[in-house]
Amino acid sequence: MPLYLATAPDRLDQARQYTANLAHAAYRISENGRLTALSLPRQLRGGWMMLSDEGTHKIPQPDGLCRDVLRECTFRGYTAVVLDFESAPTADGVRLARLLEQQLLSQGKYLYVPESWDSFTARAAVLICTALSGGTLRDRLEQARSRFSARPVALDCQRLAMDFLLPAPNGEGAPLTHPQLQQLRQGRPVYFSEDLCTRYFTYHTRQHTHFVLFDDADTIRRKLHLAEEIGITTALVMLPEVEDLLGELFQGKK
């Protein structure tokens, strides 16, 4: 399975040591709705473009932004564009996604959209997040593969590190940094959840029981293997989330 590593320009040298399959998290939408980018080496070619909507309230020129993106893809030789959008779909955003979908596909390239944007495009590839706190990952991926049978599906391998205060009826937990996770798990037995395809442990405070879910290199590889079984053949991980796992995840892939 092609595993892409998303990286900002300041970690590009580090990422290049492990893989040539890079997704460049260097692009966002400017205040006037056009493409702006962090500095990248002029000679950089290949990989994916990641376009963020961070700080964007509207896209007044979706046609112009589409032309900007296509021009950059041609210059850099990018084979796909990932809409790294966290905001709810807007009319301008949907217009952009549909324009990019049409133009990229006509050039033999892919547009990847978040699952929450799937109904606004017809042929774009859909990113399925693997971070679960309930149900089973197999069911999640099988349902996604069935639901999007007419289009590509890719795995968005978000590394899980969450502390849940039990009971957690809404399935929401507090995110943990890597040092916090390491401190909490010290000396505690750790188990593997077949359903969630992740590791877990519990601990107790005076008044509460805590349930901690987390990923390591082995659980991420298991998720990739499960996805391949189901017919999902592309995946994405991100720096710095997997910084300490690069050697294991990309072993033999330099």
PyRosetta script that sets phi, psi and omega in degrees:
from pyrosetta import init, pose_from_sequence

init()
pose = pose_from_sequence("MPLYLATAPDRLDQARQYTANLAHAAYRISENGRLTALSLPRQLRGGWMMLSDEGTHKIPQPDGLCRDVLRECTFRGYTAVVLDFESAPTADGVRLARLLEQQLLSQGKYLYVPESWDSFTARAAVLICTALSGGTLRDRLEQARSRFSARPVALDCQRLAMDFLLPAPNGEGAPLTHPQLQQLRQGRPVYFSEDLCTRYFTYHTRQHTHFVLFDDADTIRRKLHLAEEIGITTALVMLPEVEDLLGELFQGKK")
pose.set_psi(1, 127.1)
pose.set_omega(1, 173.0)
pose.set_phi(2, -63.2)
pose.set_psi(2, 122.6)
pose.set_omega(2, 178.6)
pose.set_phi(3, -112.1)
pose.set_psi(3, 116.2)
pose.set_omega(3, -178.9)
pose.set_phi(4, -95.7)
pose.set_psi(4, 143.1)
pose.set_omega(4, 179.9)
pose.set_phi(5, -111.5)
pose.set_psi(5, 115.3)
pose.set_omega(5, 178.5)
pose.set_phi(6, -82.3)
pose.set_psi(6, 130.9)
pose.set_omega(6, -176.0)
pose.set_phi(7, -147.7)
pose.set_psi(7, 143.1)
pose.set_omega(7, 171.5)
pose.set_phi(8, -79.5)
pose.set_psi(8, 160.8)
pose.set_omega(8, -177.9)
pose.set_phi(9, -57.6)
pose.set_psi(9, -30.8)
pose.set_omega(9, -177.8)
pose.set_phi(10, -72.2)
pose.set_psi(10, -9.1)
pose.set_omega(10, 176.4)
pose.set_phi(11, -117.0)
pose.set_psi(11, 14.0)
pose.set_omega(11, -175.3)
pose.set_phi(12, -62.7)
pose.set_psi(12, -44.1)
pose.set_omega(12, -179.7)
pose.set_phi(13, -61.4)
pose.set_psi(13, -40.8)
pose.set_omega(13, 177.7)
pose.set_phi(14, -62.8)
pose.set_psi(14, -46.7)
pose.set_omega(14, -177.9)
pose.set_phi(15, -63.3)
pose.set_psi(15, -39.3)
pose.set_omega(15, -178.0)
pose.set_phi(16, -63.7)
pose.set_psi(16, -20.7)
pose.set_omega(16, 178.3)
pose.set_phi(17, -69.3)
pose.set_psi(17, -18.7)
pose.set_omega(17, -173.0)
pose.set_phi(18, -113.3)
pose.set_psi(18, -29.5)
pose.set_omega(18, -176.9)
pose.set_phi(19, -160.7)
pose.set_psi(19, 153.8)
pose.set_omega(19, 172.6)
pose.set_phi(20, -95.2)
pose.set_psi(20, -7.6)
pose.set_omega(20, 179.4)
pose.set_phi(21, -85.8)
pose.set_psi(21, 86.6)
pose.set_omega(21, -174.4)
pose.set_phi(22, -115.0)
pose.set_psi(22, 142.9)
pose.set_omega(22, 171.3)
pose.set_phi(23, -111.7)
pose.set_psi(23, 118.2)
pose.set_omega(23, -169.5)
pose.set_phi(24, -89.6)
pose.set_psi(24, 105.1)
pose.set_omega(24, 179.6)
pose.set_phi(25, -85.7)
pose.set_psi(25, 65.5)
pose.set_omega(25, -174.7)
pose.set_phi(26, -122.1)
pose.set_psi(26, 1.1)
pose.set_omega(26, -168.8)
pose.set_phi(27, -120.9)
pose.set_psi(27, 141.8)
pose.set_omega(27, 174.4)
pose.set_phi(28, -148.1)
pose.set_psi(28, 176.0)
pose.set_omega(28, -179.2)
pose.set_phi(29, -97.8)
pose.set_psi(29, 127.6)
pose.set_omega(29, -177.6)
pose.set_phi(30, -75.7)
pose.set_psi(30, 174.1)
pose.set_omega(30, -178.7)
pose.set_phi(31, -62.2)
pose.set_psi(31, -29.9)
pose.set_omega(31, 179.1)
pose.set_phi(32, -92.5)
pose.set_psi(32, 11.2)
pose.set_omega(32, 173.4)
pose.set_phi(33, 82.8)
pose.set_psi(33, 18.5)
pose.set_omega(33, 178.5)
pose.set_phi(34, -112.8)
pose.set_psi(34, 173.6)
pose.set_omega(34, -175.9)
pose.set_phi(35, -78.8)
pose.set_psi(35, 132.9)
pose.set_omega(35, 172.2)
pose.set_phi(36, -132.1)
pose.set_psi(36, 153.1)
pose.set_omega(36, -172.9)
pose.set_phi(37, -142.8)
pose.set_psi(37, 149.8)
pose.set_omega(37, 167.9)
pose.set_phi(38, -74.0)
pose.set_psi(38, 163.4)
pose.set_omega(38, -175.7)
pose.set_phi(39, -68.5)
pose.set_psi(39, 127.8)
pose.set_omega(39, 175.3)
pose.set_phi(40, -124.3)
pose.set_psi(40, 152.6)
pose.set_omega(40, 177.0)
pose.set_phi(41, -57.6)
pose.set_psi(41, 135.0)
pose.set_omega(41, -176.5)
pose.set_phi(42, -60.6)
pose.set_psi(42, -30.5)
pose.set_omega(42, -176.8)
pose.set_phi(43, -84.4)
pose.set_psi(43, -1.6)
pose.set_omega(43, -177.6)
pose.set_phi(44, -64.5)
pose.set_psi(44, 131.6)
pose.set_omega(44, 179.1)
pose.set_phi(45, -140.1)
pose.set_psi(45, 148.1)
pose.set_omega(45, 173.9)
pose.set_phi(46, 87.5)
pose.set_psi(46, 166.5)
pose.set_omega(46, -179.4)
pose.set_phi(47, 95.9)
pose.set_psi(47, -158.1)
pose.set_omega(47, -178.1)
pose.set_phi(48, -117.1)
pose.set_psi(48, 155.1)
pose.set_omega(48, 169.6)
pose.set_phi(49, -100.0)
pose.set_psi(49, 134.1)
pose.set_omega(49, 172.4)
pose.set_phi(50, -110.9)
pose.set_psi(50, 122.1)
pose.set_omega(50, -177.4)
pose.set_phi(51, -109.3)
pose.set_psi(51, 116.9)
pose.set_omega(51, -177.5)
pose.set_phi(52, -95.4)
pose.set_psi(52, 147.7)
pose.set_omega(52, 173.7)
pose.set_phi(53, -105.6)
pose.set_psi(53, 16.8)
pose.set_omega(53, -179.6)
pose.set_phi(54, -58.6)
pose.set_psi(54, 127.5)
pose.set_omega(54, 179.8)
pose.set_phi(55, 78.6)
pose.set_psi(55, 2.7)
pose.set_omega(55, -178.3)
pose.set_phi(56, -93.9)
pose.set_psi(56, 127.1)
pose.set_omega(56, 178.6)
pose.set_phi(57, -102.0)
pose.set_psi(57, -27.5)
pose.set_omega(57, 177.0)
pose.set_phi(58, -158.7)
pose.set_psi(58, 162.9)
pose.set_omega(58, 178.5)
pose.set_phi(59, -122.0)
pose.set_psi(59, 89.8)
pose.set_omega(59, -173.7)
pose.set_phi(60, -70.5)
pose.set_psi(60, -18.1)
pose.set_omega(60, -177.3)
pose.set_phi(61, -130.3)
pose.set_psi(61, 66.3)
pose.set_omega(61, -178.4)
pose.set_phi(62, -59.9)
pose.set_psi(62, -34.2)
pose.set_omega(62, 178.7)
pose.set_phi(63, -66.0)
pose.set_psi(63, -43.9)
pose.set_omega(63, 178.9)
pose.set_phi(64, -66.7)
pose.set_psi(64, -40.4)
pose.set_omega(64, 178.1)
pose.set_phi(65, -63.7)
pose.set_psi(65, -40.2)
pose.set_omega(65, 176.9)
pose.set_phi(66, -59.0)
pose.set_psi(66, -44.4)
pose.set_omega(66, 178.4)
pose.set_phi(67, -62.8)
pose.set_psi(67, -39.9)
pose.set_omega(67, 177.9)
pose.set_phi(68, -59.6)
pose.set_psi(68, -46.4)
pose.set_omega(68, -177.8)
pose.set_phi(69, -64.1)
pose.set_psi(69, -45.1)
pose.set_omega(69, -179.5)
pose.set_phi(70, -64.1)
pose.set_psi(70, -38.8)
pose.set_omega(70, 178.1)
pose.set_phi(71, -62.8)
pose.set_psi(71, -43.3)
pose.set_omega(71, 179.2)
pose.set_phi(72, -67.0)
pose.set_psi(72, -38.6)
pose.set_omega(72, 177.7)
pose.set_phi(73, -61.9)
pose.set_psi(73, -40.3)
pose.set_omega(73, 178.6)
pose.set_phi(74, -66.3)
pose.set_psi(74, -45.1)
pose.set_omega(74, -178.9)
pose.set_phi(75, -63.7)
pose.set_psi(75, -42.6)
pose.set_omega(75, -175.5)
pose.set_phi(76, -90.1)
pose.set_psi(76, -13.6)
pose.set_omega(76, -175.9)
pose.set_phi(77, 73.3)
pose.set_psi(77, 27.4)
pose.set_omega(77, 177.8)
pose.set_phi(78, -66.8)
pose.set_psi(78, 142.8)
pose.set_omega(78, -179.5)
pose.set_phi(79, -101.5)
pose.set_psi(79, -6.9)
pose.set_omega(79, -179.5)
pose.set_phi(80, -158.9)
pose.set_psi(80, 157.9)
pose.set_omega(80, 174.0)
pose.set_phi(81, -123.7)
pose.set_psi(81, 130.2)
pose.set_omega(81, 176.9)
pose.set_phi(82, -105.6)
pose.set_psi(82, 119.8)
pose.set_omega(82, 173.1)
pose.set_phi(83, -80.5)
pose.set_psi(83, 98.0)
pose.set_omega(83, 180.0)
pose.set_phi(84, -86.8)
pose.set_psi(84, 64.4)
pose.set_omega(84, -174.1)
pose.set_phi(85, -101.0)
pose.set_psi(85, 129.0)
pose.set_omega(85, 178.4)
pose.set_phi(86, -107.3)
pose.set_psi(86, -17.5)
pose.set_omega(86, -179.8)
pose.set_phi(87, -80.5)
pose.set_psi(87, 162.9)
pose.set_omega(87, 178.2)
pose.set_phi(88, -67.6)
pose.set_psi(88, 148.2)
pose.set_omega(88, -179.9)
pose.set_phi(89, -59.0)
pose.set_psi(89, 136.7)
pose.set_omega(89, 174.0)
pose.set_phi(90, -117.6)
pose.set_psi(90, 167.9)
pose.set_omega(90, 179.9)
pose.set_phi(91, -59.4)
pose.set_psi(91, -41.9)
pose.set_omega(91, 179.6)
pose.set_phi(92, -67.7)
pose.set_psi(92, -40.4)
pose.set_omega(92, 179.2)
pose.set_phi(93, -64.8)
pose.set_psi(93, -41.1)
pose.set_omega(93, 177.8)
pose.set_phi(94, -64.7)
pose.set_psi(94, -41.0)
pose.set_omega(94, 177.0)
pose.set_phi(95, -58.3)
pose.set_psi(95, -44.7)
pose.set_omega(95, 178.2)
pose.set_phi(96, -61.2)
pose.set_psi(96, -48.0)
pose.set_omega(96, -177.8)
pose.set_phi(97, -59.5)
pose.set_psi(97, -41.4)
pose.set_omega(97, -178.8)
pose.set_phi(98, -69.8)
pose.set_psi(98, -37.8)
pose.set_omega(98, 176.9)
pose.set_phi(99, -64.3)
pose.set_psi(99, -46.2)
pose.set_omega(99, -179.8)
pose.set_phi(100, -63.7)
pose.set_psi(100, -43.3)
pose.set_omega(100, 178.8)
pose.set_phi(101, -55.2)
pose.set_psi(101, -49.3)
pose.set_omega(101, -177.6)
pose.set_phi(102, -65.0)
pose.set_psi(102, -47.9)
pose.set_omega(102, -174.7)
pose.set_phi(103, -71.8)
pose.set_psi(103, -40.4)
pose.set_omega(103, 179.9)
pose.set_phi(104, -66.2)
pose.set_psi(104, -44.8)
pose.set_omega(104, 179.9)
pose.set_phi(105, -62.4)
pose.set_psi(105, -34.5)
pose.set_omega(105, 178.6)
pose.set_phi(106, -66.5)
pose.set_psi(106, -19.2)
pose.set_omega(106, 178.9)
pose.set_phi(107, -103.2)
pose.set_psi(107, 8.8)
pose.set_omega(107, -179.5)
pose.set_phi(108, 75.3)
pose.set_psi(108, 23.3)
pose.set_omega(108, 178.9)
pose.set_phi(109, -114.3)
pose.set_psi(109, 166.3)
pose.set_omega(109, -178.2)
pose.set_phi(110, -110.7)
pose.set_psi(110, 149.5)
pose.set_omega(110, 164.8)
pose.set_phi(111, -109.7)
pose.set_psi(111, 129.7)
pose.set_omega(111, 175.8)
pose.set_phi(112, -107.3)
pose.set_psi(112, 130.9)
pose.set_omega(112, -178.9)
pose.set_phi(113, -124.7)
pose.set_psi(113, 152.5)
pose.set_omega(113, 173.6)
pose.set_phi(114, -63.0)
pose.set_psi(114, 155.6)
pose.set_omega(114, -178.6)
pose.set_phi(115, -59.0)
pose.set_psi(115, -32.4)
pose.set_omega(115, -179.3)
pose.set_phi(116, -68.8)
pose.set_psi(116, -11.2)
pose.set_omega(116, 179.3)
pose.set_phi(117, -103.6)
pose.set_psi(117, 3.8)
pose.set_omega(117, -170.1)
pose.set_phi(118, -62.2)
pose.set_psi(118, -34.7)
pose.set_omega(118, -175.3)
pose.set_phi(119, -74.3)
pose.set_psi(119, -9.6)
pose.set_omega(119, -178.0)
pose.set_phi(120, -96.5)
pose.set_psi(120, -4.6)
pose.set_omega(120, 176.2)
pose.set_phi(121, -129.5)
pose.set_psi(121, 158.7)
pose.set_omega(121, -176.5)
pose.set_phi(122, -106.0)
pose.set_psi(122, -30.6)
pose.set_omega(122, -173.4)
pose.set_phi(123, -129.6)
pose.set_psi(123, -0.1)
pose.set_omega(123, 179.7)
pose.set_phi(124, -65.9)
pose.set_psi(124, 149.5)
pose.set_omega(124, 174.2)
pose.set_phi(125, -71.6)
pose.set_psi(125, 143.9)
pose.set_omega(125, -175.1)
pose.set_phi(126, -109.7)
pose.set_psi(126, 130.6)
pose.set_omega(126, 177.7)
pose.set_phi(127, -89.5)
pose.set_psi(127, 123.7)
pose.set_omega(127, -179.1)
pose.set_phi(128, -107.6)
pose.set_psi(128, 118.9)
pose.set_omega(128, -178.5)
pose.set_phi(129, -76.5)
pose.set_psi(129, 138.1)
pose.set_omega(129, -177.4)
pose.set_phi(130, -94.2)
pose.set_psi(130, -6.8)
pose.set_omega(130, -175.4)
pose.set_phi(131, -77.8)
pose.set_psi(131, 105.0)
pose.set_omega(131, -178.5)
pose.set_phi(132, -119.6)
pose.set_psi(132, 151.0)
pose.set_omega(132, 172.7)
pose.set_phi(133, -119.5)
pose.set_psi(133, -1.7)
pose.set_omega(133, 179.1)
pose.set_phi(134, -157.8)
pose.set_psi(134, 170.2)
pose.set_omega(134, -177.2)
pose.set_phi(135, 72.6)
pose.set_psi(135, -155.7)
pose.set_omega(135, 177.3)
pose.set_phi(136, -129.9)
pose.set_psi(136, 145.7)
pose.set_omega(136, 179.4)
pose.set_phi(137, -67.1)
pose.set_psi(137, -37.4)
pose.set_omega(137, 179.0)
pose.set_phi(138, -59.3)
pose.set_psi(138, -47.4)
pose.set_omega(138, 178.4)
pose.set_phi(139, -60.4)
pose.set_psi(139, -43.0)
pose.set_omega(139, -179.8)
pose.set_phi(140, -58.3)
pose.set_psi(140, -46.8)
pose.set_omega(140, -177.1)
pose.set_phi(141, -73.7)
pose.set_psi(141, -38.3)
pose.set_omega(141, 178.4)
pose.set_phi(142, -64.6)
pose.set_psi(142, -40.5)
pose.set_omega(142, 177.8)
pose.set_phi(143, -64.9)
pose.set_psi(143, -39.3)
pose.set_omega(143, 178.9)
pose.set_phi(144, -66.4)
pose.set_psi(144, -42.7)
pose.set_omega(144, -179.1)
pose.set_phi(145, -64.6)
pose.set_psi(145, -37.5)
pose.set_omega(145, 178.0)
pose.set_phi(146, -71.1)
pose.set_psi(146, -43.6)
pose.set_omega(146, -178.0)
pose.set_phi(147, -64.3)
pose.set_psi(147, -37.8)
pose.set_omega(147, -177.9)
pose.set_phi(148, -108.6)
pose.set_psi(148, 42.7)
pose.set_omega(148, -175.0)
pose.set_phi(149, -63.3)
pose.set_psi(149, -23.7)
pose.set_omega(149, -176.2)
pose.set_phi(150, -92.5)
pose.set_psi(150, 2.9)
pose.set_omega(150, -178.6)
pose.set_phi(151, -144.2)
pose.set_psi(151, 162.2)
pose.set_omega(151, -180.0)
pose.set_phi(152, -67.2)
pose.set_psi(152, 149.9)
pose.set_omega(152, 175.2)
pose.set_phi(153, -127.0)
pose.set_psi(153, 136.4)
pose.set_omega(153, 178.2)
pose.set_phi(154, -126.4)
pose.set_psi(154, 154.9)
pose.set_omega(154, -177.3)
pose.set_phi(155, -94.1)
pose.set_psi(155, 124.3)
pose.set_omega(155, 172.7)
pose.set_phi(156, -97.2)
pose.set_psi(156, 92.8)
pose.set_omega(156, -174.6)
pose.set_phi(157, -81.1)
pose.set_psi(157, 82.1)
pose.set_omega(157, 175.8)
pose.set_phi(158, -80.7)
pose.set_psi(158, 123.7)
pose.set_omega(158, -177.6)
pose.set_phi(159, -70.0)
pose.set_psi(159, 124.6)
pose.set_omega(159, -175.1)
pose.set_phi(160, -89.9)
pose.set_psi(160, 133.2)
pose.set_omega(160, 171.7)
pose.set_phi(161, -155.6)
pose.set_psi(161, 90.8)
pose.set_omega(161, -172.1)
pose.set_phi(162, -134.0)
pose.set_psi(162, 142.1)
pose.set_omega(162, 178.5)
pose.set_phi(163, -110.4)
pose.set_psi(163, 116.5)
pose.set_omega(163, -178.8)
pose.set_phi(164, -106.0)
pose.set_psi(164, 130.7)
pose.set_omega(164, 175.6)
pose.set_phi(165, -88.4)
pose.set_psi(165, 117.3)
pose.set_omega(165, -175.6)
pose.set_phi(166, -85.6)
pose.set_psi(166, 141.7)
pose.set_omega(166, -4.3)
pose.set_phi(167, -74.5)
pose.set_psi(167, 154.5)
pose.set_omega(167, -178.9)
pose.set_phi(168, -125.6)
pose.set_psi(168, 74.2)
pose.set_omega(168, -173.5)
pose.set_phi(169, -63.4)
pose.set_psi(169, -27.0)
pose.set_omega(169, -179.5)
pose.set_phi(170, -92.0)
pose.set_psi(170, -0.8)
pose.set_omega(170, 177.4)
pose.set_phi(171, 69.9)
pose.set_psi(171, 18.7)
pose.set_omega(171, -178.5)
pose.set_phi(172, -105.0)
pose.set_psi(172, 135.8)
pose.set_omega(172, 179.1)
pose.set_phi(173, -129.0)
pose.set_psi(173, 177.8)
pose.set_omega(173, 178.7)
pose.set_phi(174, -96.2)
pose.set_psi(174, 127.1)
pose.set_omega(174, 178.9)
pose.set_phi(175, -65.8)
pose.set_psi(175, 145.4)
pose.set_omega(175, 179.7)
pose.set_phi(176, -114.7)
pose.set_psi(176, 139.9)
pose.set_omega(176, 170.1)
pose.set_phi(177, -76.5)
pose.set_psi(177, 164.4)
pose.set_omega(177, 179.6)
pose.set_phi(178, -59.8)
pose.set_psi(178, -45.6)
pose.set_omega(178, 176.9)
pose.set_phi(179, -61.1)
pose.set_psi(179, -38.6)
pose.set_omega(179, 178.3)
pose.set_phi(180, -63.5)
pose.set_psi(180, -43.4)
pose.set_omega(180, 179.0)
pose.set_phi(181, -61.7)
pose.set_psi(181, -46.1)
pose.set_omega(181, -178.9)
pose.set_phi(182, -61.8)
pose.set_psi(182, -38.5)
pose.set_omega(182, 179.3)
pose.set_phi(183, -67.6)
pose.set_psi(183, -41.7)
pose.set_omega(183, -178.1)
pose.set_phi(184, -68.3)
pose.set_psi(184, -37.4)
pose.set_omega(184, -174.8)
pose.set_phi(185, -82.2)
pose.set_psi(185, -10.0)
pose.set_omega(185, -176.4)
pose.set_phi(186, -59.1)
pose.set_psi(186, 121.2)
pose.set_omega(186, 177.5)
pose.set_phi(187, 79.0)
pose.set_psi(187, 2.3)
pose.set_omega(187, -178.3)
pose.set_phi(188, -105.2)
pose.set_psi(188, 142.2)
pose.set_omega(188, 176.6)
pose.set_phi(189, -66.3)
pose.set_psi(189, 138.9)
pose.set_omega(189, -178.1)
pose.set_phi(190, -116.8)
pose.set_psi(190, 139.6)
pose.set_omega(190, -176.9)
pose.set_phi(191, -123.7)
pose.set_psi(191, 165.0)
pose.set_omega(191, 177.7)
pose.set_phi(192, -112.3)
pose.set_psi(192, 131.8)
pose.set_omega(192, 177.5)
pose.set_phi(193, -96.7)
pose.set_psi(193, 113.6)
pose.set_omega(193, 177.3)
pose.set_phi(194, -64.7)
pose.set_psi(194, -36.2)
pose.set_omega(194, -177.9)
pose.set_phi(195, -66.2)
pose.set_psi(195, -48.0)
pose.set_omega(195, -176.1)
pose.set_phi(196, -90.1)
pose.set_psi(196, -13.4)
pose.set_omega(196, -177.1)
pose.set_phi(197, 57.1)
pose.set_psi(197, 49.1)
pose.set_omega(197, 179.4)
pose.set_phi(198, -152.0)
pose.set_psi(198, 169.8)
pose.set_omega(198, 179.2)
pose.set_phi(199, -98.3)
pose.set_psi(199, 159.2)
pose.set_omega(199, -179.0)
pose.set_phi(200, -154.2)
pose.set_psi(200, 159.6)
pose.set_omega(200, 170.2)
pose.set_phi(201, -153.5)
pose.set_psi(201, 167.4)
pose.set_omega(201, 177.9)
pose.set_phi(202, -123.2)
pose.set_psi(202, 158.0)
pose.set_omega(202, 171.2)
pose.set_phi(203, -151.4)
pose.set_psi(203, 164.3)
pose.set_omega(203, -173.6)
pose.set_phi(204, -126.1)
pose.set_psi(204, 139.3)
pose.set_omega(204, 167.5)
pose.set_phi(205, -106.6)
pose.set_psi(205, -173.2)
pose.set_omega(205, -176.1)
pose.set_phi(206, -61.5)
pose.set_psi(206, -35.7)
pose.set_omega(206, -173.0)
pose.set_phi(207, -115.3)
pose.set_psi(207, -12.9)
pose.set_omega(207, -169.7)
pose.set_phi(208, -137.5)
pose.set_psi(208, 158.5)
pose.set_omega(208, 170.0)
pose.set_phi(209, -108.2)
pose.set_psi(209, 134.2)
pose.set_omega(209, -179.7)
pose.set_phi(210, -112.8)
pose.set_psi(210, 144.1)
pose.set_omega(210, 179.7)
pose.set_phi(211, -124.4)
pose.set_psi(211, 118.7)
pose.set_omega(211, -174.8)
pose.set_phi(212, -112.3)
pose.set_psi(212, 125.7)
pose.set_omega(212, 174.6)
pose.set_phi(213, -107.7)
pose.set_psi(213, 139.5)
pose.set_omega(213, 178.0)
pose.set_phi(214, -155.9)
pose.set_psi(214, 154.8)
pose.set_omega(214, 176.8)
pose.set_phi(215, -105.6)
pose.set_psi(215, 149.9)
pose.set_omega(215, 168.1)
pose.set_phi(216, -132.4)
pose.set_psi(216, -172.7)
pose.set_omega(216, -177.2)
pose.set_phi(217, -61.0)
pose.set_psi(217, -38.4)
pose.set_omega(217, -178.4)
pose.set_phi(218, -65.9)
pose.set_psi(218, -43.8)
pose.set_omega(218, -178.8)
pose.set_phi(219, -67.9)
pose.set_psi(219, -36.2)
pose.set_omega(219, 177.6)
pose.set_phi(220, -65.6)
pose.set_psi(220, -41.8)
pose.set_omega(220, 177.6)
pose.set_phi(221, -63.3)
pose.set_psi(221, -39.0)
pose.set_omega(221, 177.3)
pose.set_phi(222, -62.8)
pose.set_psi(222, -39.3)
pose.set_omega(222, 177.8)
pose.set_phi(223, -64.2)
pose.set_psi(223, -40.5)
pose.set_omega(223, 177.9)
pose.set_phi(224, -64.1)
pose.set_psi(224, -41.6)
pose.set_omega(224, 179.5)
pose.set_phi(225, -64.9)
pose.set_psi(225, -43.2)
pose.set_omega(225, 177.9)
pose.set_phi(226, -61.4)
pose.set_psi(226, -43.4)
pose.set_omega(226, 179.1)
pose.set_phi(227, -61.0)
pose.set_psi(227, -41.0)
pose.set_omega(227, 178.3)
pose.set_phi(228, -62.3)
pose.set_psi(228, -40.6)
pose.set_omega(228, 177.6)
pose.set_phi(229, -58.0)
pose.set_psi(229, -35.1)
pose.set_omega(229, -174.6)
pose.set_phi(230, -86.7)
pose.set_psi(230, -13.2)
pose.set_omega(230, 178.1)
pose.set_phi(231, 105.7)
pose.set_psi(231, 14.4)
pose.set_omega(231, 174.8)
pose.set_phi(232, -95.7)
pose.set_psi(232, 122.4)
pose.set_omega(232, -165.8)
pose.set_phi(233, -117.7)
pose.set_psi(233, 6.0)
pose.set_omega(233, 178.8)
pose.set_phi(234, -138.2)
pose.set_psi(234, 144.9)
pose.set_omega(234, -178.3)
pose.set_phi(235, -145.3)
pose.set_psi(235, 161.0)
pose.set_omega(235, -177.0)
pose.set_phi(236, -135.7)
pose.set_psi(236, 131.5)
pose.set_omega(236, 169.8)
pose.set_phi(237, -124.3)
pose.set_psi(237, 166.6)
pose.set_omega(237, -170.7)
pose.set_phi(238, -133.5)
pose.set_psi(238, 138.7)
pose.set_omega(238, 166.6)
pose.set_phi(239, -84.4)
pose.set_psi(239, 144.5)
pose.set_omega(239, 3.7)
pose.set_phi(240, -89.6)
pose.set_psi(240, 9.3)
pose.set_omega(240, -176.5)
pose.set_phi(241, -52.5)
pose.set_psi(241, -41.9)
pose.set_omega(241, -173.7)
pose.set_phi(242, -108.8)
pose.set_psi(242, 23.8)
pose.set_omega(242, -175.1)
pose.set_phi(243, -54.4)
pose.set_psi(243, -41.4)
pose.set_omega(243, -177.6)
pose.set_phi(244, -81.6)
pose.set_psi(244, -2.6)
pose.set_omega(244, -176.9)
pose.set_phi(245, -112.0)
pose.set_psi(245, 0.6)
pose.set_omega(245, -171.8)
pose.set_phi(246, -56.3)
pose.set_psi(246, -44.3)
pose.set_omega(246, -178.3)
pose.set_phi(247, -62.2)
pose.set_psi(247, -33.8)
pose.set_omega(247, 180.0)
pose.set_phi(248, -82.3)
pose.set_psi(248, -39.3)
pose.set_omega(248, -176.7)
pose.set_phi(249, -73.0)
pose.set_psi(249, -33.4)
pose.set_omega(249, -175.0)
pose.set_phi(250, -114.4)
pose.set_psi(250, 24.4)
pose.set_omega(250, 179.6)
pose.set_phi(251, -58.7)
pose.set_psi(251, 126.3)
pose.set_omega(251, 178.4)
pose.set_phi(252, 77.5)
pose.set_psi(252, 8.5)
pose.set_omega(252, -177.4)
pose.set_phi(253, -111.1)
pose.set_psi(253, 7.2)
pose.set_omega(253, -179.9)
pose.set_phi(254, -62.1)
pose.dump_pdb("model.pdb")
